[in-house]
């Protein structure tokens, strides 16, 4: 009887250990594969190839209500218009951070680091000081839509309410854009939550005259449409109400 019990115990422990090993291995593989579509999985990897000031730049402001951060970690030519939007939302009232791609072409394929791996030191320092965070991103799409994600449910609801009040289409973000992972840059605040706003290309094009979101157009304020200003005001209204 004792031998049977001992044998059963050995089998149970061996099976448990094997399951732990394979689950842990799968978890590690999933973590590694999370950036498989990006050229780089970390900021240090990127800096081994590309030069600051020539290929990319960090633009930031620490002025304003330091409880907040508005960011665009895929700014410049990586996800066009996102840094322009984030800077306009922040204005002089809120701290702002943007990592901007400056390559003449292929910024996304070369400089995009997914949000769960984005670890540029200045960005990490700023988000760690903030309690509330709105991160602006761009996604594909031929319909004018905004997808909203992140772990701050209250702020998400307010952003959605104010954008819809201005006539914008807002949907809950699909799984690959939902920004709900604790390691996502948007959630690395003091409160461990934030709001990730993903704006389709069609909607971003609507923010500029003739749908032109090339560098010269999006960096000329005279090309901004009424939709651009309405979008900015809606998010700012949500931020004020949240406070």
C-alpha positions, 0 to 999 in steps of 0.5 A: 500500500505504501509503495503504491502511494509513493509511486502515485506521489512521484507520478503526480510531482513529475507531471506537475513539474513537467507542466510547469516547465512547458507552461513557463517555456510557452510563456517565455516564447510568447514574450519573445514572439510579442515583438517578432513583427518589429525589427527591434525588441528594445530601445538599446537594440535600435540605438545600435543601428540608428542615430539620435537627431538623424534617424530619430528624436525624443521630443518632450515637455514637463510643463503643466499638471504633472499628474498627467502624461500625453504620449506618442511613442510611435510619433513622427513618420512611424504612425503619422500624425500621432505626435502632432495630435499628442502635442496638441492635446498636451498643449501647455497644460500637460506633460508630453512625450514623443519618440519620433521617427525621422527616416525618409521612408519605412519608419514603421518597419524600422523604428516601431517598438511595440508598446509592451517592449518600449523602454526608452529611458526618458519615456519610462521616467516620465510615465513612472511619475504620472498618475493618468496617461493617454497614449496616442497611436495609429492603426490601419483602417479605411473607415474613420474610427477610433479604438480605445483600450488600456486599463483605466476604465473610467477615463476610457468611458469619458474619452469615448463619451466626449469623442462621440459627442463631437461625432466621432466613431469610437469602439472598444479596441480589438484584442491586438490593440486593447492595451490591457497588458500590465507591461504596456507602456500606457499602463506603467503609471503610478496607478498601473493604468492608462488609456490607449487611443488607436486611430485609423488611417482614414480618421487621421487623414481626415485631420488634414486638408486633402487627406495629406498626412505627409511630413510637410502637411502635418507639420503645417498648422494651416492644414489642420481641419475642423475635425482635428481641432474637434478631436483635440477638444474632446479629449481635453474635455475628458481629461478635465472631467476626469480630474 
